Amino acid sequence: MDRARGNGIRVKAWTFDELYGRDGQFLDGLDERGEAFVGEVPPNFHVWLDQPVVLRKPPKHHGKTGRRAKYPRLARRQAAPCEVQNLARYSPGFREQQAQKYRIKDTCHGPEIWEIRWHTCWRKTHQEGRLVSRQGTLLVARNVLTDETKYFFSNRVPGRDGWRLRDLLRVAFGRCQVEACFREVKEELGWDHFECRGWRCIHRHLYVTILSGLFCARVRLQLSPSSKVTSGELLTMEQVRRAADVFLAALGLPPRLRRQRYQAELDQQRYYQRRNAAASRSHRKNRQTQLHRLGIDPNQIKSVLPKPPPC
């Protein structure tokens, strides 16, 4: 991150998974640099919903006997931080809160709806001389269909510095596109096939795979007639990779055989495009039915999706 910032790269906010979210020193480093973040945290992540009392110096009538306490320190009667999963279940601040439904994203299976509850909070830091972080936000998100629950912590608060709850949610769930890219590159281009042991060899394998993925992505963007899977004309990463394989394999063939190979691959890709479109329409219809059974109309609730540019 320091190297990226040194090269002039600026981001609105960082996001990450539980591996980084459980690392308090990593979160401290982002706070020190003034970087905004919305990261997923594990269910046993500890925070306070009420600002804890920090004693900066001993009281005036502090006795001289006994072991000398270190300052700053938390007050003796200060409650310990609680796990976020317990706060979401038992805390009045969350139990008495009416969950807000948001349309988080649209997939080939249809819209995803999550119930969102949030509360300001503080976390314990690992910085010397500073025991409690600045005020942040704890987000509790529940998928209305699968009942999956996610916890996010951010060092920004809705309503301050131009941040809205919708902005925090857009950053929090923004990893889905990165994860989809990783999955495609692993499945189609062999990103996870490390038949090498040296550090340089591994990096070379990563670079070649990433460049191959960039090539396939650009070809798909230029040649795909439509960006909607239900249209039956959307190109996928797998189809671009298969077309490139057929093109390279047919280079040494006679023109007639080469055209036959091209036509056979084209017919097969059109078949899969029609099948993917039919499957997507079926999945979307089933999801709409499930949501309507819960009394949810995806077109009538708040959405974190960016608005399309004006025509």
N, C-alpha and C positions, 0 to 999 in steps of 0.2 A: 504493500500500500504506500509506503514511504517513497519507493522508487517510482510508482505511478504518479504520485503527487509531485515529485521532483521533475517529472517529464511534462507537467502541465495538465494532467488529467484531473478533472473535477467531477464528482458525482453528487447527486442530490442526497442519496443515503445508501448505505451498505446493507446487504442482507446476507444471511448465512444460516446454516442448519444447527442442530443441537450440539454437534461436536465443538463448534466455536462458541455457541451460546452458553455452554457450561464453564467456559474458561474465563474466570473473573479478571485475570490480568490482561487478557485480550480486550475485554470490554473497557478496562481502565485505560488502555492505550488509545482506544478510539475517543474516549472522553478527553484525554489530554490533548489530542490533536484537533478537537472541536468538530469531529466528524459525526454526522447523524447516522443512526443505524436502526434497523428494525429486524431483529434476529429471532429465530425460533429457539426456545429454551426447553430443557427437559422438564418433566412433571415435578421433579424434586428440586427445582431451582427455588432459592429462598429470597423473599423480599418482605418489606414492611409496607402495609397499606397506610399506616400513620407515620409521620416523620419521627424518627427516633431522636431521643435527647442525647446530645454529645457534650460531655463536660470537657472544656478546653483547659481549665486550670483548677486546682483544688479549691474548695470553699474556704472562706475566711477563717472559720473556726475548725480548721482541719487539725486533728490531733497529731502529735509528733511521735506517738508510740505506734508500734506495729510496723509491718512491712509497707514501704512506700509505694503507692500506686503510680502507674504510668499515666500520663496525660498527653494528648486527649484520649478519652475513653468513653464508652457508653455508660449511662447512668445505671446504678445497680438494679433499680426497679424497672429498667427498660425490658420490655418483652422481647424474646428472641424472634428473629425472622421466621416466617412460616413457608412451607412448600406451596407452590402456586396451585397444585392440584387440590390441596386442602382449602386454600383460600377460595377457589372457584366453587367449591362444594358447600362450604360451611360459613364463609364470611357474609355478614349482612350486606356489605357493600356490593356483593355479586348476587346473592340469593334474592334480594329485594329489587334487583335491577331488571327491567324489561329488556330482553335480548332483541337486538336489531338484526333483521335479515338483510343480507347483501348478496347480490349476484357477483360472485368472485371472478369467474371465468367461463368461457364457452369452449367445450371440447367437441370431438366428433360424436360423443354420446349425449351432448346437450348441455344446458347450463348447469353450473354447480352453485348451490345455494348454501351459505353458511350463516349460522346465528352468531352474532358478535356481542360480547360484553367486555367492558374495559374499565379500568380504575387507575388512578395515579398511584405511584408506589416509589419506594426507594430500595436500593440494594446495597449490600455490604461490599466495600471496596478492599483492594489489597495495597493501596497506596499508603506510604508512611505519612502519618500526620493527618490523614483523612480517612475516616472510617465509614462514612455514608456517602453515597453518590448523590448527584443532583436529582431532582424530581424527574421521574420517567413515567412510562405507561406500560401496564400489563394488559395484554390482549388475550382473551379466551375465545377461541373459535370452535364451533361444533358444526359438523356437516349434518344437515337435516335428514339426509337419506341413510348414510352409513353410520351416524353417531360417532364418527371419528372426531377427536378433540385435539387441538393444537394450542400451544401456548407461545406467545411472542412477547419479547421485552424490547422497548424502545427508549432511547434517551430524549425523545421529543414528546410533547404533550399536545393533544388536539386543542385548537383554539389559540395557540401561541406561535409566534414567528411565522404565521402564514400556513401552519400545518393543520390539516383536517383529518378526521378519522379515516376518510376515504383514501387519503394519501398514504397513511400508515399501512392500510390494508393492501393497497396496490404494491407497495414495496415488500410487505411480508410475504405475499403470495406470488411475487415476481420470479421466484426460483423455478417455477414449473417449466418455463421456456428453456432455461439452462439445462434442467434435468432431462427434458425431452431431447435436446440436442445431444447430450452425453449418451443417452440410450440409443439413439439412431446411429451415432458414430461407433459405438461398441458393437451393435448388432450387425451393421452393414459394412463397416470399414475396418473391423478388427482392432479397435483401439485398446481392448483389454488382452490382446494376444502378445504377451511379452516373452518371446522366445529369445531373450537376451539377458545378460547379467550385469554388464557394465553400465555405469551411470550415464555416460555419453550415448551409449547405444539406446538406452531407454528414452532419452530426450530426443534423439533423432527419430525414433519410432513415433513419438508423440507429435513431433513437428510434421512429419510426412502425413500422418493420419489427419491432423487438423487441417492441413492444406488441402487434402483430398476432400474432407468434409466441406470446406469453403468452396471448392470447385463445384461439388454436387449441389450445394445450396444456391449458388449463382446460376447454374444451368437450370435448376428447377424454377427459380424466380423469373428467368427470361423466357422459358418455353412453356410454362404451365398456363393453359388458357384460362383457368379459373383458380381462385384461392379457396373455394368452398368444396368440401368433400362431397356434399350432396349433389353437386352439378354433374358428377361423373366424368369430369375433365381434369381434376386435380392430380398433379404429378407428386409422387412421394419420393423420399430419399432412396428407397429400395428400387423404384423404377428407374431413376436416373443412374444408379450404380449398375443395374442390370443392363441398361442400354449401352453404358460405357464398356462393360465387359464384352457384350456382343460385337460392338464396333471394333474393339481391339482384336478379338478372336477371328473376325472375318476379314481382316486386312489382306491376308495372303491368299484368299480364295478367289476363284474366277468371278467375274462380275455377275453371272447368272446365279451362282450359288450364294454370293454375297447378298443379292437382292432377296433371295428366298429366306436367308437367315434374318434379314432386317424385317421382312413382312411377317414372318412367324413371331418374332419378338413383339412387333407392333400389335398384332392381333391378340397376343396374350396380355399385353399391358392394357389394352382397351377392355378386355374381359375383366381384369382385376379392378379397373377403375369403375366399371358398372357395378361390380359386386361390392366394392367399398362404399359406393354411394347408397346402394340398397341397404347395406348393413347400418350405415350411419342414420338413414331415415328411420329405420326400425328402432334403433337405440334411442334416438331423440323422441320418438313417439312414446316409447315405454317410460322414459324419464318424465316427460310432460304429464303422463297419466299418474305416475307416482307423486309428483309435486301437487297436482290438482287434488289428489286424495287427501293431502295434508292442508288443503286450502291455500296453496301458494301459487300465485301467478307470477312467473319470472319477469314478465314485461311490466309489472306494476310495482316492483320493489326497487330499492336503491341498487346501483351498480357501481363497481369500481373500475369497470372497463373504460379505457380512454374513448372520448367521443371521436367518431370518424371525422376526418377533415372535410370542410365544405367543398362541394363540387364546383 
